[in-house]
Amino acid sequence: MSSKLFLGQASNYKAKDVLCHTFAIASKKWSDILVASLKKRYSAKSVYLMNNGRSAIAAALKTLLPDGGGVIINGFTCYAVLQAVEYAGCTPIYADINEKTLNFDTKTLEKALKSHPEARAIIVQNTLGITVNIEEIETFAKRHGLKLIEDLAHCAGFSYMDGREVGSVGDAAALSFGKGKSLDAITGGALILKDKTFHFENKHPRLPDTLRARWYPLLGAIGRLFSKIHLEKFWYGPLIKLHFIERAVDAKLDLARRPAHWQAKLITKQMIKNDEHGAMPIRTHRLVKNRKSCINKLDQNGYNFKEIWYDVPVSPVRYYKSLGFPEKECPVATKVASEIVNIPTYYPADQLERAFKIIEEYEK
């Protein structure tokens, strides 16, 4: 068990960053600033800070499809998306992906819609920051009367090939502020609605959730020290059992709560930084033969690439086994899930030269 598996972007935190996160303070003003900034950025009628990204997706679907219906999602995705669709009273419809882009395209959307004419919406994922051909998908959605929702977890701050910013195209967009996402405050998210409103109770976050989010980088920094002597499992194991650390995919849906004001402050500053320096992908990928052997060799050379997005079509494995995923309908997604290796951004570029040489030995 590696510390890097649980830290997300906090893997890059220096001591100053850890202290700033742990002791961040802010008033409601910062939540108001973030909402106003998102409204302006995405030309939205309404923006709501949410408990997490999946809550934002569920809220978007409840608003756009109050009577439910089928929702086309990427056949290569996280269980959180599926959870949000089902929570909203909708039915997930998987569309297979293109091996190069890791996203569906109009060809696979046509196939999914033909098999499932009950579809009423599409969720665009832009996997790992690789953007879809939004012009074609937007035209497809309008032609078939489908609502379009953009999931910005992997791609906040990115732009499509036509120059429009991701999140500015669809009927709604969902931001995640979870660990390892494009904008990272450990927890939280935002719902962006172009021309609708959502009934939002705006409750304060639960104290245990706030404390977990606040302490997470500090606990991770200590975990990095344990990892240097290969004892990190003795640190992270008890923390997970005691719920001091929560796996991101296990987070609960809650459409009433928002992130803390100090988290809104951190996200606002991250957005400003990304605008100044350019948004970066959360990780890149390669497709390899014999992935297990490749990862073992990387591990022997000091690289921990064991965290895979996604090692099954709907990750993680512990949920996937009971989903009844239609592998025959999504053969490319199924194949890619068995071959993908992710290159995390927490390794400096000059440290990756040897890793890329190892991957080339296994690359397709």
N, C-alpha and C positions, 0 to 999 in steps of 0.2 A: 504494500500500500504506500504510494508516494504522496508527499505533500502536494506535488504539482497536480495530482488528480482532483484535488478539492479546492484549489485556490482561485481558479479563474484568472482574471487580470491581476488579482492581488499577488500572483507569483512574481510580478515585476516590482512590487512595492519595496522601496527602500525604507529605512527606519523612520525617516521624516514622514513618508506617505502613511505608514502604519499609525503613527502618532496622530496625524491630522485626521485620519478616519476614526480612530478610536475616541478622540476627544472633540469631534466636530459638534458645534452648537449652531442653532439657527432658529429664527422665529418664523411665523406663518408667512411672513413677507416672501421668503424664498420659495415656498410652494406656489404662491401667487405669481412670482416672477417666472417660474418654470412653466406654469399653465399658460401665461400670456405669451411666452416665447414660443411654445409649441403651437398655439393658435395662429400666431403670425407666420411661423415657418411653414405650416402645412395648409394655410388658408382655410382653417376649420371653423365651423360654427361653435363647436363645443369640445372641450378637452377635460378629461377627468383623470386624476392620479389614482392608480389602482394598486391592489395588494401585490400583484405580479402580472407577468405577461399573459399567462393563460386566462386570468380573470378578465383582462382587457379583451381578449379574443371572444370569450363567452359573452361578455357584455355587448360587444359589437354585433354578434349573431342574434342575441335577444332583441336588440334594437331593430336590426334590419330584417330579421325573419321571426317576428313574434309568434307565428304559427308553426315554426319549425320548417323542416324540409331537408333535402340532401345538400351536403356541402363538399365540394371537390377539394381535396387536400393533396399535398405532395406525397407520393408513395415512398418517399425516403425522408423520414421526419422523426420528431420526438413525440413520446407518449403525451406530453403536455398539450400538444395541439389536438390530438384525439380526445383527450379528457375535456378540453374546453368545448369542443363541438358537441359531445354527448351531454355535457352539463347544460348546454343551451337548449337541449331538447331536439337537436338536429341529428342527422345520420351522416357519418363520414363516408365519402366515396373516394377511393384512392386512384390517382392518375399516375401512370408510370413515368419515369424520368428519361432524360437524355443523358447518356453516360458522360459526355463532356461537360455539361453544365450542372448536373445534379438536380435539375429542375424539370418540371413538365413543360411541354410546349403545346401549340395548338393542335398538333397531330394527336398527341396522347390525350389531350382534353376532349377532342372530338370522339375518340374511342370510349372514354369514360362516360361522356354524356349519352352516347348511343346506348350503352349498356344500362345507364341509370338516368332516364329522362326526368326523374323526380328532382334532379339537382336544381338548387335555387341560388347558390353562391359559390364563389371560388376564393380560396385563401392562397395568396402568392407568398412564397417563403424566401426566395432569393438566397438559396442555401450557401452557407459559408461566405456570404457577400458576393456570390456570383449572380448577377442580375439577369432576370428573364428578359425576353423581347416583349416589353410591356405594351408597345403599340399593337402588336398582333393579339395579345391576350385581352387587352382592353376592348378591341374591336370584336373579338369572339364573345366576350361577356355581354356587350351591348346587343349583339345580334341575337343572342339567345335569352336575353332578359335576366341575366345573372348578376347578383350583387358581387362587387369586387372588394375584398379585404386584403390589406397588405400587412404581413407580419414582419416587423422590423427588428426582431431579436438578433439576427445575424448581420444586419445591413444598415443600421441607423447612420445617417450622414452620407450614404452612397448616392450615386445618380445612375439613372438608366442610360442606355445608349442614346436616347433621344434628348438627353440633357435635363429631363425632369428629375427632381429629387425623389428617391424612394420614400413612399408615404404620402406623396402629394397627388396621387392618381386616382385611387379607389374611393369607394363610398365611405370606407373607414380604414383606420390603421391601428395597429397594436404595438406598443413599445414594451420591451422587457428591460428591467434594470437589474436582473439577476446576475449572479456571478458567472463570469465567462462570456457575457453578452457584449454587444457593441458598446452599450452604455452600462456601466457596472457600479451599482451601489449595494451589491450583495442580494438585495430583495427590492421589489417594487416594479411598477410598470405604469403605462398610461394608455388611455383610450382616446382616440382621435376620431371625431365624427364630422363629416363635411357639412351636412345640412340637417342633422337631427340632434336631439338631446336624449339623455339617458337619466333615469331616476337613480340618483346616487346618494346614499346616506352619509357618506364622508366621515366615517368613524375613524378615530385615532387607531394606529396600529396596536396590536397586542404587545404588551411589555416583553414577553419571552421572544417574540419575533424581532423586536427592535434590538434587544440585547444580543441576540445571535448575530444580527447584521453588524452591530457595532463592534463586537469582539472578534469577528471572523478573521480579519487580516492579522490581528495580534496573535490569535491561536495558530494561524498559519505560519507566522514568522517563527514561532517556537517550534512548530512542526518541521520547518526547514532545518533547524539545528539538529533535531532528532534524525532527520533523513541522512545527514552527513555521516552518522554512525550506524545507519541502517536499522534504526529502532522506531521509525515513524509509526508502525502499526500499533506500538504500545501507547502512543499518544493519541492517534486518531480513533482507534477502536473504541476506547472508553468514552471519548467525546461524542461519538455518534450514538452509542448506546444510551448516554445520558441526555441526548438531544441538545447538546451544546452546539453541535454541527448537524445540519440537515442537508441531505442530498437534494440538489436543486429540483430534480424530477419528482421528488416526493412532496413538494410544497403543495399546500391546500388551496383550492379555489375559494375566493371570498370577494364577492362583488360589492361589499360595503366599505371595506377598509382601504386606506391609502398609506403610502410610505410616510416615514417621519419627515419633519421639515429639514432636518440636517441631511437626510438623503437627497431631498430635492435640491439642496444647495450643492452637494457633490455632483449631481447629474448636470445641473446648470453649468458648473465650471468645466465638466468634461466636454459638454457640447461646444463651449467656447474654444476649448483647446483643440477639439477636432476640426472646427471651422478654420482655425489658424494654421494647423499643420496637415490637415487632410485625414479623413477617417481611414482606419486600417482594418483589413480583414482579421477576424478573430483567430483564424488558422487557415492554412492551405492544405492541399491533399495530393496524394499520389495513389494510383491503383497498382497493386502488386500481385504476384503469384506467391502462394505459400506465405500468407501474412504472418502466421504464428512464428515461423522460422525467421522472417525479416525482423519482427519486433524483438524476438529473443536476441538476435545479433546486435540490434541497436542497443538493447539493454546491457549486453556484455561490454559495449563500448561507451557506456555512461549516459545513454539517452533514454529517457522515459517517454515513449510514444504510445503507452498502453491505453490512454483514453481516446476512444474512437468515436467520431460523430459521422455515421452511426453504424454500429457493428451488426445490427439487424435493421430491416426496413423501417420498423417503428421501435425505436430504442427507449429504454434498455431491455435486455433479454428477459429480466424477471417479470416484465409486463407483457412482452411480446408473445410468450408461449401460450397465453390464454386469449389472444385477440382474434384468432382465426383469420389472420392476414391473407388476402388472396394472392399468393405468390405467383400463380399462373397468369393472373391479370397484370402483374407488375414484375416481369422477369428481369428487366434491367436493374430496377431498384434492388431486387433480391441479390443479383450478381454483384453489384457495386458494394453492397453492404458486407459481402464476404471478402472484398479485395481492398477496400479503402484503408489508407494509413494517413493520419493527420499530422501535420507539422505545426506544433503550437508556436505562438508568438513570444512566449517567455524565454526562448533561447536567442541570444544575440546572433546576428547573421554570421559572424566570424567563427562561431562555435559549431555551425551546421555543415561545414564542408565535408567532414568525414561521414556524417549522417546521410547526406545526399549520395555519396559514393556507395554506401551500403544499400540504400534504397534502389539505386540503379541496377544492382545485381539481381533484384527481384522484380523490377518494374516490367510491366507488360509491354 
